[in-house]
Amino acid sequence: MAKFKYEGIDATGVLVKGDVEAENEKDVRKYLRANNIRAKKISPPSLLEMDINQWLLERGIGNNVPLKT
């Protein structure tokens, strides 16, 4: 899952901003609709914000090896 950022208008007309973990933009829209937020802007995560290790694990490509400290 990735962290999408959003801006929207809630039921009282107030601008709300936040982020949500979702598989894709369609799931973000479902989340916003379920929370009575009308989406104005949805931004996908940038490569710099992605957890590449988690992305690889979700696709069965990587191994869950802890980092050395």
C-alpha positions in Angstrom: 0.0 0.0 0.0 1.1 3.6 -0.6 0.3 6.8 1.3 -1.8 9.2 -0.9 -2.3 12.8 0.1 -5.7 14.5 -0.4 -7.5 17.7 -0.1 -11.3 17.9 0.1 -14.4 19.5 1.4 -16.2 17.9 4.4 -20.0 17.9 5.0 -19.8 21.3 6.8 -17.9 22.9 3.9 -14.5 23.0 5.6 -11.3 22.3 3.6 -9.6 19.2 5.0 -6.2 17.8 4.1 -4.7 14.5 5.0 -3.2 11.3 3.9 -4.4 7.7 3.7 -2.8 4.3 3.0 -4.4 2.8 -0.1 -3.7 0.5 -3.0 -4.8 3.0 -5.6 -6.6 6.3 -6.2 -10.0 4.5 -6.5 -9.6 3.2 -3.0 -8.7 6.7 -1.8 -11.9 8.0 -3.3 -13.9 5.3 -1.6 -12.4 6.2 1.7 -13.1 9.9 1.2 -16.7 9.2 0.2 -17.2 6.9 3.2 -16.1 9.8 5.4 -18.3 12.4 3.7 -15.4 14.2 2.1 -15.6 15.5 -1.5 -12.2 15.2 -3.1 -10.6 18.2 -4.7 -7.1 16.9 -5.1 -5.5 13.5 -4.7 -1.8 13.1 -5.0 0.0 9.8 -5.4 3.1 9.1 -3.3 6.4 10.1 -4.8 9.2 7.6 -5.1 11.0 9.4 -2.3 8.1 8.7 0.1 7.7 5.1 -0.9 9.1 2.3 1.3 10.7 0.3 -1.5 11.4 -2.7 0.8 7.7 -2.9 1.7 6.7 -2.5 -2.0 9.0 -5.4 -2.9 7.6 -7.6 -0.1 4.0 -7.0 -1.1 4.8 -8.3 -4.6 6.7 -11.3 -3.3 10.0 -10.0 -4.8 12.1 -9.1 -1.7 13.0 -10.9 1.6 12.2 -9.5 5.0 15.7 -8.9 6.2 16.2 -6.4 9.0 18.7 -3.6 8.4 21.9 -3.6 10.4 22.2 -0.8 12.9 
